Amino acid sequence: MSKFAQVGEGCPTAACANHGKLQSEHQQNIIKFGKTIAGRQRFRCKACGNMFTETKGTLFYRRRTPEDEIIETLALIAESSRISSGVHPQITDI
């Protein structure tokens, strides 16, 4: 699984001059820019002004389902289990 974005990593925007370029400690073009309502770290590229979250480019980007539920579901699929087998028996309404 790819790692989440960190301060100092390149911009994910393909048209940006800093796309994919790692930044040094002295020249950081990717800066922290607050948090989303869900609490995810938001970043901003100084060069192009694009804002993105730490999950950009991952399976978790723009998902409302908690990460642990996604991982558990993928584990059940990998084990060839039925997804419904991971559902708690008291859950009757979906």
N, C-alpha and C positions, 0 to 999 in steps of 0.2 A: 504494500500500500504506500502511496506517496505521502511524504510528510507534509504537514501544514506549513503555510507561509510564515515567515519570521521577518523581523526587521532586518534589513540588509540584503534581502533577496531581491531578485529582479522583478520587474513589472510583468504581469501576465498578459498585458495588452500587446498583441502582435505588432501594431503600428508604432509602438513606443520605441524610442532610441535605447531605453534601458531594458527592453524585453529579454528576459532570460539571463541577464548579466548579474553576476554576484557583485555586491557592493562591498567596499572595504570599510573598516571601522571609522575611518576619517571622512569618507564620502558616502553618506547614506541617502539614497534617493527614495527609499521606501520608508515611510514614517508611520508610527501609530497614529490613528485618527479617530479615537473614541471607540465605542462599542455599539453593537446592534441592540435592539430591544431584547433579543434572546440571550444577550451577554457575550456574543462572539466578538473577538478583537477585529476592528476595522483598520485597514491600512490605506494610505494614499501615496501615489507616486508623485514626487515633486516635479518630474519632467513633463508628464502629460496630464496630471491632475486626476487620473482614474482612481476611483475608490474600489476596494475589494475586501473580502473577508479572508480569514485564515483558511477556510475550506475551499476556496476557489480552485477548480481543477480536480476536485476529489468527488467521490461518490456522495459525500455528505452535503455538497453545495446546494443551497436552496431547498433543503429538505426540512420538513417540520417534524418528522419522526425522529425521536431521540437516537443518537448514535448507537447506544447499546442494543436497542431493538433491531436496528439494521444489521449489526454484527451478529446478533443471535439468529436472526432469520437466515443470513448467509451461511452460518455454521450448520443450521438444520438442513439447508439445501445441499451443502457439501457432504453431509452425512447420509444423504438420500432419505431423510426423514420427512414425514409430512409436516408442513408448516403448522397445521392446526394442532399437532401434538405438543407444540410449545405454548399453546394457549392455556391459561389457567382454567380449571373446570368450572369455576364460579362465573366466568364470563359467558353470558348467554346472548347478549345483544351487541351487535357490532354495527 
